[in-house]
Amino acid sequence: MKKLIVRLACFAGLVVLCASAGCGEGYPSFCDARINCEGGNDNDKSACVDQLEGEEEQAEDYNCGDQFDQAYTCNTNGAACNAGRYRTQSNCDSQNLALSTCIQNNSGKK
């Protein structure tokens, strides 16, 4: 359970950073924008894309694709670079909770 919460917190942190709507195909654009804001290189971009694709895949595996899409969309709304950090201006607590609850409920670990 604790591991799931940590993973979801990491997911939420990455999703908060997302810059463009449309799951999957927007990840490279997001990762470019994040690297331009926070710094990094091609390896960082590749790791960023892989992480986001993995989180999307995990959500799909648990039949939580809709919740992932809603969290992703909310967390990308208004994302911008501010003082070297790439963040959203939206409050997405309910969407992030819905995603984590869905995954938890479908994982068999409650």
NORQUI-V271895 format. One record per residue. N is the residue number from 1. RES is the residue in three letters. PHI is phi as a letter, one per 40 degrees, with the letter a starting at -180 (* if undefined). PSI is psi in whole degrees, -180 to 180 (* if undefined). OMEGA is omega in radians with two decimals (NA if undefined). Layout:
# NORQUI-V271895
n->[N,N]
res->[RES,RES]
phi->[PHI,PHI]
psi->[PSI,PSI]
omega->[OMEGA,OMEGA]
This chain:
# NORQUI-V271895
n->[1,2,3,4,5,6,7,8,9,10,11,12,13,14,15,16,17,18,19,20,21,22,23,24,25,26,27,28,29,30,31,32,33,34,35,36,37,38,39,40,41,42,43,44,45,46,47,48,49,50,51,52,53,54,55,56,57,58,59,60,61,62,63,64,65,66,67,68,69,70,71,72,73,74,75,76,77,78,79,80,81,82,83,84,85,86,87,88,89,90,91,92,93,94,95,96,97,98,99,100,101,102,103,104,105,106,107,108,109,110]
res->[MET,LYS,LYS,LEU,ILE,VAL,ARG,LEU,ALA,CYS,PHE,ALA,GLY,LEU,VAL,VAL,LEU,CYS,ALA,SER,ALA,GLY,CYS,GLY,GLU,GLY,TYR,PRO,SER,PHE,CYS,ASP,ALA,ARG,ILE,ASN,CYS,GLU,GLY,GLY,ASN,ASP,ASN,ASP,LYS,SER,ALA,CYS,VAL,ASP,GLN,LEU,GLU,GLY,GLU,GLU,GLU,GLN,ALA,GLU,ASP,TYR,ASN,CYS,GLY,ASP,GLN,PHE,ASP,GLN,ALA,TYR,THR,CYS,ASN,THR,ASN,GLY,ALA,ALA,CYS,ASN,ALA,GLY,ARG,TYR,ARG,THR,GLN,SER,ASN,CYS,ASP,SER,GLN,ASN,LEU,ALA,LEU,SER,THR,CYS,ILE,GLN,ASN,ASN,SER,GLY,LYS,LYS]
phi->[*,c,c,c,c,c,c,c,c,c,d,d,c,c,c,d,c,c,b,b,c,g,d,g,c,c,c,c,c,d,c,c,c,c,c,c,c,b,g,i,b,c,c,c,c,c,c,c,c,c,c,c,c,c,c,c,c,d,c,c,d,c,f,b,c,c,c,c,d,c,c,c,c,c,c,c,c,g,c,a,c,a,f,g,b,b,a,c,b,c,c,b,d,c,c,c,c,c,c,c,c,d,c,c,c,c,c,g,b,b]
psi->[-46,-40,-41,-44,-42,-45,-42,-34,-41,-44,-49,-40,-42,-42,-39,-29,-15,143,-19,144,165,85,152,-76,-18,-8,-46,-40,-45,-48,-37,-48,-41,-45,-39,-33,-50,-14,155,-175,-171,-36,-39,-41,-46,-44,-39,-49,-45,-42,-47,-42,-39,-41,-39,-44,-44,-45,-43,-41,-32,14,40,28,-41,-41,-38,-48,-43,-42,-44,-49,-46,-47,-18,-13,116,18,139,162,127,113,43,12,138,111,162,160,-1,153,112,23,-43,-39,-41,-38,-41,-41,-49,-37,-43,-49,-44,-46,-31,-2,-16,-4,108,*]
omega->[-3.13,3.11,3.13,3.14,3.12,3.12,3.14,3.07,3.07,3.10,-3.13,3.11,3.11,3.14,3.12,-3.10,-3.02,-3.01,-3.07,-3.14,3.14,-3.04,3.09,-3.04,3.14,-3.06,3.12,3.11,3.09,-3.06,3.04,-3.13,3.13,-3.14,3.09,-3.13,-2.96,-3.11,3.13,-3.12,-3.11,3.10,3.10,3.12,3.13,3.12,3.12,3.14,3.14,-3.13,-3.12,3.10,3.11,3.12,3.09,3.12,3.12,3.13,3.11,3.13,3.14,-3.13,-3.13,-3.12,3.14,3.13,3.08,-3.13,3.14,3.11,-3.14,-3.12,3.13,-3.06,3.10,-3.10,3.08,3.13,-3.13,3.09,3.13,3.12,3.08,3.09,3.14,-3.02,3.06,3.07,-3.06,2.99,-3.03,-3.09,-3.08,3.12,3.12,3.10,3.12,3.11,-3.11,3.11,3.12,-3.14,3.14,-3.11,-3.11,-3.10,-3.08,3.11,-3.11,NA]
